[in-house]
């Protein structure tokens, strides 16, 4: 545990940010999973309806630097390709 006041504050801040990042990453993955499940079920209408929410979660994760922008592009591209295939 740090002794300096500013270092103690940084520990708290890092914990708070880590929790926020974990929650956002989890929400993003849940949105992606919902689209993938709709695709597996063969329900293109449901997949298309859930796609904007997944894209939004992915974009917000990029904006807050939780994932890399190229990873986001890869996720979005693969989801769109899977929807197009069904």
MODELLER restraints for C-alpha pairs under 7 A, 6 or more apart:
rsr = mdl.restraints
at = mdl.atoms
rsr.add(forms.Gaussian(group=physical.xy_distance, feature=features.Distance(at['CA:2:A'], at['CA:8:A']), mean=5.71, stdev=0.5))
rsr.add(forms.Gaussian(group=physical.xy_distance, feature=features.Distance(at['CA:21:A'], at['CA:66:A']), mean=6.28, stdev=0.5))
rsr.add(forms.Gaussian(group=physical.xy_distance, feature=features.Distance(at['CA:24:A'], at['CA:61:A']), mean=6.75, stdev=0.5))
rsr.add(forms.Gaussian(group=physical.xy_distance, feature=features.Distance(at['CA:25:A'], at['CA:61:A']), mean=6.95, stdev=0.5))
rsr.add(forms.Gaussian(group=physical.xy_distance, feature=features.Distance(at['CA:28:A'], at['CA:54:A']), mean=6.59, stdev=0.5))
rsr.add(forms.Gaussian(group=physical.xy_distance, feature=features.Distance(at['CA:28:A'], at['CA:57:A']), mean=5.03, stdev=0.5))
rsr.add(forms.Gaussian(group=physical.xy_distance, feature=features.Distance(at['CA:28:A'], at['CA:58:A']), mean=5.92, stdev=0.5))
rsr.add(forms.Gaussian(group=physical.xy_distance, feature=features.Distance(at['CA:31:A'], at['CA:53:A']), mean=6.76, stdev=0.5))
rsr.add(forms.Gaussian(group=physical.xy_distance, feature=features.Distance(at['CA:31:A'], at['CA:54:A']), mean=4.81, stdev=0.5))
rsr.add(forms.Gaussian(group=physical.xy_distance, feature=features.Distance(at['CA:32:A'], at['CA:54:A']), mean=5.48, stdev=0.5))
rsr.add(forms.Gaussian(group=physical.xy_distance, feature=features.Distance(at['CA:35:A'], at['CA:47:A']), mean=5.06, stdev=0.5))
rsr.add(forms.Gaussian(group=physical.xy_distance, feature=features.Distance(at['CA:35:A'], at['CA:50:A']), mean=5.78, stdev=0.5))
rsr.add(forms.Gaussian(group=physical.xy_distance, feature=features.Distance(at['CA:35:A'], at['CA:51:A']), mean=6.23, stdev=0.5))
rsr.add(forms.Gaussian(group=physical.xy_distance, feature=features.Distance(at['CA:38:A'], at['CA:44:A']), mean=6.98, stdev=0.5))
rsr.add(forms.Gaussian(group=physical.xy_distance, feature=features.Distance(at['CA:38:A'], at['CA:46:A']), mean=6.03, stdev=0.5))
rsr.add(forms.Gaussian(group=physical.xy_distance, feature=features.Distance(at['CA:38:A'], at['CA:47:A']), mean=5.05, stdev=0.5))
rsr.add(forms.Gaussian(group=physical.xy_distance, feature=features.Distance(at['CA:39:A'], at['CA:47:A']), mean=5.87, stdev=0.5))
rsr.add(forms.Gaussian(group=physical.xy_distance, feature=features.Distance(at['CA:39:A'], at['CA:83:A']), mean=6.54, stdev=0.5))
rsr.add(forms.Gaussian(group=physical.xy_distance, feature=features.Distance(at['CA:42:A'], at['CA:86:A']), mean=6.87, stdev=0.5))
rsr.add(forms.Gaussian(group=physical.xy_distance, feature=features.Distance(at['CA:44:A'], at['CA:83:A']), mean=6.67, stdev=0.5))
rsr.add(forms.Gaussian(group=physical.xy_distance, feature=features.Distance(at['CA:44:A'], at['CA:86:A']), mean=6.71, stdev=0.5))
rsr.add(forms.Gaussian(group=physical.xy_distance, feature=features.Distance(at['CA:55:A'], at['CA:76:A']), mean=6.57, stdev=0.5))
rsr.add(forms.Gaussian(group=physical.xy_distance, feature=features.Distance(at['CA:58:A'], at['CA:72:A']), mean=6.02, stdev=0.5))
rsr.add(forms.Gaussian(group=physical.xy_distance, feature=features.Distance(at['CA:61:A'], at['CA:67:A']), mean=5.92, stdev=0.5))
rsr.add(forms.Gaussian(group=physical.xy_distance, feature=features.Distance(at['CA:62:A'], at['CA:68:A']), mean=6.08, stdev=0.5))
rsr.add(forms.Gaussian(group=physical.xy_distance, feature=features.Distance(at['CA:62:A'], at['CA:69:A']), mean=5.69, stdev=0.5))
rsr.add(forms.Gaussian(group=physical.xy_distance, feature=features.Distance(at['CA:62:A'], at['CA:72:A']), mean=6.89, stdev=0.5))
